[in-house]
Amino acid sequence: MIIRDATSADLTEITRIYADSVVNGVASYELVAPDEAEMGRRMSAISDNGYPYLVAEDEAGAILGYAYASAFRTRPAYRWLVEDSIYLAPEARGKGVGRALLEILIGKCEALGFRQMIAVIGGAHPASIAVHQKAGFVSSGMISGSGYKHGRWLDTVFMQRPLGQGKSTDPDPDVYPGTLFGG
């Protein structure tokens, strides 16, 4: 498996993987899968702000999954905090792809200067919770009955992990990500 930065050439497969999660899963609370053009706009909005966006591919070049970090909220005080998102092709689940993507994503976010990472886990999905726990995340809360999809109420679990020095020191507001959102 190779993990690399995503490019626009990956959008067809990224859109397919996300559509499966929307239609068949609970990781996303969207009810209608966005088209490739919308997924391209979303990728650009993330990448253009300097956040990492990754894909995992097998030895034949097939995309197994993708992950990215993005703003948890866009108010300036939140600029040191990122939210991770991971989506896997059905055939790649349970094979360590999500964990590998998350580990590299954490490293890239630490190198960029982010201080905290949040996981917002739709449907309180046990596999996603386990992957995040193995990567050092701890529970930071749950919203019961936060979404309704596939004929049932879903809970949302929040998990958190410090990055780099976490909250032990003050960040430098003059360097990225301090300059995000007009810091």
Sequence and secondary structure as in RCSB ss.txt:
>XXXX:A:sequence
MIIRDATSADLTEITRIYADSVVNGVASYELVAPDEAEMGRRMSAISDNGYPYLVAEDEAGAILGYAYASAFRTR
PAYRWLVEDSIYLAPEARGKGVGRALLEILIGKCEALGFRQMIAVIGGAHPASIAVHQKAGFVSSGMISGSGYKH
GRWLDTVFMQRPLGQGKSTDPDPDVYPGTLFGG
>XXXX:A:secstr
 EEEE  GGGHHHHHHHHHHHHHH SSS  SS   HHHHHHHHHHHHTTT  EEEEE TT  EEEEEEEEES  S
GGGTTEEEEEEEE GGGTTTTHHHHHHHHHHHHHHHHT  EEEEEEETT HHHHHHHHHTT EEEEEEEEEEEET
TEEEEEEEEEEE TTTTSS   TTSTTTTGGG 
